[in-house]
């Protein structure tokens, strides 16, 4: 049996095509499910970290820096200018130590600073 015959036989034996239109998911339902099962729990888990970060950060830096992401044990912080990123790097070890002591469940191992 050549390849073409084999492919035609698959259509006859055991491989049924769905009849009628496929049921499409509503975009709103998909977004709601994403929010309920992934985004909201993650946001709640790290809300304590961002709140503490904002308390620990000196006022001047707080106006120019924000938490962008927490993943893989890394807290990613964006600064709006290179000078503020440099300041963040200077105090990041002290900030990391405070975060690790006061939010041990977050398991933050490092702080990554970037411009953004």
C-alpha positions in Angstrom: 0.0 0.0 0.0 1.5 3.3 -1.0 1.3 6.5 1.2 -1.7 8.0 -0.6 -3.7 4.8 -0.2 -2.7 4.6 3.5 -3.8 8.2 4.1 -7.2 7.5 2.4 -7.7 4.4 4.6 -7.2 6.5 7.7 -10.2 8.5 6.8 -12.3 5.3 6.6 -11.2 3.5 9.7 -11.3 5.0 13.2 -10.5 8.6 12.4 -13.8 10.4 12.5 -14.1 14.0 11.6 -16.2 16.1 13.9 -19.7 16.6 12.5 -21.1 20.1 12.4 -19.3 23.3 13.5 -16.8 23.1 16.3 -17.9 24.7 19.5 -16.0 28.0 19.8 -15.0 29.4 23.2 -16.1 33.0 24.0 -13.2 35.3 24.4 -14.7 36.8 27.6 -15.0 33.3 29.1 -11.4 32.5 28.2 -10.1 35.8 29.7 -12.1 35.3 32.9 -10.7 31.8 33.2 -7.2 33.1 32.7 -7.7 35.8 35.4 -9.3 33.4 37.9 -6.9 30.6 37.6 -3.5 32.2 36.9 -3.3 36.0 37.1 -5.3 36.7 40.3 -3.7 34.0 42.4 -0.2 35.1 41.3 -1.1 38.8 42.0 -2.4 38.0 45.4 0.7 35.9 46.3 3.1 38.7 45.4 1.0 41.7 46.6 2.8 41.5 50.0 6.1 41.7 48.2 5.2 44.8 46.2 3.6 46.5 49.2 6.8 45.9 51.3 9.0 47.0 48.4 7.1 50.3 48.3 7.6 50.7 52.0 11.3 49.9 52.0 12.3 51.9 49.0 13.4 55.5 49.7 10.8 58.1 48.6 12.9 59.5 45.7 13.5 56.0 44.2 9.8 55.0 44.8 8.7 57.7 42.4 11.0 56.5 39.6 11.0 52.7 40.1 8.4 50.0 40.0 8.2 46.2 40.4 7.7 44.7 36.9 7.7 41.0 37.6 8.5 38.3 40.1 9.5 35.0 38.6 12.0 32.3 39.2 13.1 33.8 42.5 14.0 37.1 40.7 12.3 40.4 41.5 12.5 42.5 38.3 12.4 46.2 39.0 12.2 48.9 36.3 13.7 52.4 36.7 12.8 55.3 34.5 16.4 56.6 34.1 19.9 55.1 34.4 20.7 57.2 37.5 17.8 55.6 39.4 18.8 52.2 38.2 22.3 52.8 39.6 20.8 53.9 42.9 18.7 50.8 43.0 21.7 48.6 42.4 23.5 50.3 45.3 20.8 49.6 47.8 19.5 46.3 46.3 21.4 44.0 48.7 19.9 45.7 51.7 16.4 45.6 50.1 16.8 42.0 49.2 17.8 41.1 52.7 14.7 42.9 54.1 12.4 41.2 51.5 13.8 37.8 52.4 13.3 38.3 56.1 9.9 39.9 56.0 8.4 37.9 53.0 10.1 34.4 53.2 7.2 32.7 51.3 8.1 34.8 48.2 11.5 33.0 47.9 13.1 35.9 46.3 16.8 35.2 45.6 17.8 38.3 43.7 16.8 41.7 42.4 17.3 42.5 38.7 17.2 46.1 37.7 16.5 47.4 34.2 15.4 50.6 32.4 11.8 50.7 31.5 
